[in-house]
Amino acid sequence: MKKFFLKLAFLVLFLALGFLGWRNFELRRTLSDLRGEITQLERERRDLQSKVSATQRGPKPEEQAGDRQRIEEQTSELRGLPFKNPVKYKIIDRSELRRVLVDKVKEQYTEQEMHDYSRTLAAVGLVPEGTDLLNILVSLYNEQVAAFYVPEEHELYTFKDLVFSGNLDKMLLSHELTHALQDQNFDLLKFPLKVKTNDDLALATSALIEGDATVLMTRWYVENVDPSKMLGDLGAMFGQNTAKLREAPPYLRELLMFPYQEGQQFATTLYSSGGTAAIDAAFRNPPTTTKDILHPDRFLQQRATPEHLELPKLEAGDWRLIGNNTLGEFGTRFVLEQGMGIYDAHVLAEGWNGDRYQVYERGTNGPTALVWVTAWETEPQATEFAGAYKKVIEKRAATPAPSLRIHRDGKHVTVLQSPDPAFVDLWEAAHVAGKTN
């Protein structure tokens, strides 16, 4: 009976946890008063704790080595993988986090690349025009991160004020320690996490890695929870600051959550089918598309093999290619949700069988143009997508854009879209042959 209540309590905990459970902010109104009381109690507890801390010296990082070692041993045993080398910790002030995150982003993207990527996502209809991607992404991670592992440095970052006395801090450490185990046993640097021309591949890879760690921390909590501190866990959850998450564009929220939410479901399915050995097998032969992550039962039977698509580059004087990427089933269904119900969008997106898009910009900060070719499992699905995308554009504007043209050729659909009709004419004259819908 005790284990049943522990699992039930963890379920409540897990659904409420920050980026793993942001959708539960809309709990029934009958719970709002209780939530407010818990939040207030947690604030009062934190205030009291800070006052006590002012007069009592907290443990030094080296004094917590024993706590970390115990969690390392527990994590290694649960995951069924050994630590081949000692875990290297990098302990920083929490005030340093934003600077560290900005530096990590700038190591991967130049300022121009971030600008181009923002305009690219806006042209596809995923974020509003003018979105400051760097600021939003860094703010989101700055708000949510409790610890993080950096494969390039083989180090686990934690904070000086992190005290491993509560269930949540220990659980989150087990999550990051799982990344250290992944790195030492499978070499995370070999995984395409930073590929810039295939968001679908990078997202599927991230979902495997984060999903595995999320399942592990779930198991850690159930096995090692301290029942006397569970009420404090609930208070900490309800009192968590998630303002930046709520304010972010929906696509970026979904993008941030996907590796943890959908990745957890994927890893859970694998674990249920064959334990940690099944997850290890996925690391040796990882999923390459979000279609696999979204349909783990199919992945276990036969992984998705979407059609590889390429687009020719338009050679036209003042049009510069700024984006060349793949949306995948995840991105495609997000676009479709803008023109049809969520259920219908997800059903149609299941027929996705490959895509590639390009975005061009004329001059500096001039008009953009989208070329998007998709492949579908059947011709009826291709036809349905062509009609559905017209509805997407209709809902984005008062009337369908005159510069929108959609061509279907069997199972393939090509979308040409720009506020500058000249681009559509240029591309169509150079490359398009087939049926126009």
Number of C-alpha atoms within 10 A of each C-alpha: 5 8 10 10 11 17 17 13 16 20 13 13 20 17 15 20 19 22 22 20 17 16 12 12 13 9 10 8 9 8 10 13 10 11 17 14 13 20 19 15 16 22 15 12 15 13 12 12 11 12 11 12 11 10 8 9 8 14 13 11 16 8 10 14 12 11 13 20 13 12 20 22 14 16 27 19 11 17 23 13 17 15 18 11 9 10 17 13 15 16 16 14 11 14 10 11 21 16 11 14 17 16 12 13 15 14 9 12 16 11 11 10 15 17 18 19 19 22 28 27 18 17 24 21 18 19 20 14 13 10 16 14 18 17 11 17 20 19 17 21 17 20 19 18 13 18 19 18 22 16 16 9 9 19 16 20 19 22 18 15 14 19 15 18 12 16 20 23 16 22 24 21 24 28 25 25 27 28 23 29 24 22 21 19 15 14 15 20 13 8 16 17 17 16 14 17 14 19 21 22 24 20 28 27 25 22 28 26 27 23 26 30 27 29 21 25 25 19 19 22 21 18 14 13 19 13 14 10 13 18 13 17 20 22 21 22 22 21 18 15 13 16 10 17 22 14 11 18 15 14 16 17 18 16 13 18 18 24 26 25 18 22 29 25 22 25 29 20 19 23 17 11 14 12 15 20 15 17 25 21 12 17 20 10 9 17 23 21 26 28 27 21 30 20 17 22 15 13 18 14 8 10 18 17 12 17 14 10 14 13 14 9 13 16 12 12 8 11 19 18 19 20 22 21 19 24 24 25 25 23 19 20 22 20 21 22 18 20 20 17 10 14 11 13 20 18 11 20 24 18 18 24 22 23 26 21 22 24 26 26 22 18 12 9 10 11 16 24 27 23 22 22 22 25 25 24 16 14 16 13 19 23 19 11 23 22 14 20 19 19 18 18 18 15 14 13 10 8 10 14 16 11 16 17 20 19 20 22 17 15 16 23 24 22 19 22 24 22 15 16 16 11 23 21 14 14 17 14 10 12 11 15 11 12 11 13 13
